[in-house]
Amino acid sequence: MEAEKISLAEINNGIKSNLDSYVTACENAYIAQVKEVAQNTINKGAKFILLAGPSSSGKTTSSKILAKTFAENGYRAMPLSLDDFFVEREQTPKWEDGTYNYETADAIDWELFGKCVKSLLDGKSVKLPTYNFTTGSKQFDAETTITQNTIVVIEGLHALNPIIDKYIPKSKSYKVYISVNTDVYQNGKPFLKHETIRQYRRIIRDLYTRSTSIAKTLEMWKQVLTGEALYIDPFVDSVEYKINSFHPYEICVYKSIFDSLINHDKEIPNILQKLEPVHELSKQVVPATSVLQEFIPQNN
């Protein structure tokens, strides 16, 4: 999928000329996409949204905005994560180095997924699983059902995989891809690729919410991209809507966060050197409801 383009000069000028209105415009452009997805789903009469995207795309917040939009239209959104359908740990496939491979579609218990979806479609009650990553086993919640006004939001790496069409009729699903899909240019030349912006999101999120070192995140990044290339990219053209979660001002916020981490990791100076021409913004400019809250420190 070809990335959109924006110039660094446009971002810096937008911030310098009227920061509040620029941030608001960036936020509104994103929210409008998510709300359009909700409306399209309702118009189609679909019962399931299949939402997938690469790491650090903003799937969690997008799901929450979808739920809020559905509620405003008299519908109830029910979240369902494919991660909760992982097979038991002893059945989990492994990478060549012997570590568990949670990226492959073979890590999903599709038989159980199919049974649960069928029960939901038939209006029957079903106990849905929750995967415990500590024990490597599934636990089952209280029974649940869906009503006429329920829309199930299925999120996961394999949500666009055609295997799902075996269990959910295409007439009942609305497929959505979400990602950062804008490249930043400077003087007509590539400056920041959209993958790099996602990497910045991931570095910050993992450091502050998962206590993962920057070095470890960068070490895992190649494996993350490999999984995306194998299990998401081949199916992007099959979706009905593509959400671009890029907020132009976000790179300015990341610069200030990395600046505060200058002595934290040897990679930080390299990142800051790259971001040198970017206007710096405090994380305080990010609205509380923004998708970017997923990727910035929550401490003051």
Protein Blocks (a to p, Z undefined) as FASTA:
>chain_A
ZZddddfklmmmmmmmommlmmmmmmmmmmmmmmmmmmmmmmnopabdcddddehilpmm
mmmmmmmmmmmnopacddddfklmcccfklpccdfkopacfkbmklpcfklmmmmmmmmm
nopacddddddfknopacddddddddfklccddddfklmgmklmmmmcfklpccdddddd
bdcdeehiafbdfklmmmmmmmmmmmmmnopafklmmmmmmmmmmmmmmmmmmmmmmpmb
dcdfbdfklmmmmmmmmmmmmmmpmklmmmmmmmmmpccddfklpcfkbmklmmccfbZZ
